[in-house]
Amino acid sequence: MQLKAMLLCVSMLAASAAVIAQAPPAPSPEMQAAREAMLKACDADIKSTCSGKQGREMFQCLRENNDKLSAGCKDAMAKMPRPQRPAN
């Protein structure tokens, strides 16, 4: 009985690890194009306001410093589609 319980626990842990290890889905072509346009429009703002930050931290920095951004950067950020979160 203990062996069955142990095997069940091990198999559940292995299945959980496989689910956790899955990579997030690739961004849509629209999201990728909007991201590239935003990075181009916000290049100077990123260098001056969010220097040294990358990825999620850089986007968060830009959002937090919206009042300091150029008009072109603000416009490009407004056009960024919001990622859809999966329903729980």
Secondary structure, 3 states (H helix, E strand, C coil): CHHHHHHHHHHHHHHHHHHHCCCCCCCCHHHHHHHHHHHHHCHHHHHHHCCCCCHHHHHHHHHHCHHHCCHHHHHHHHCCCCCCCCCC
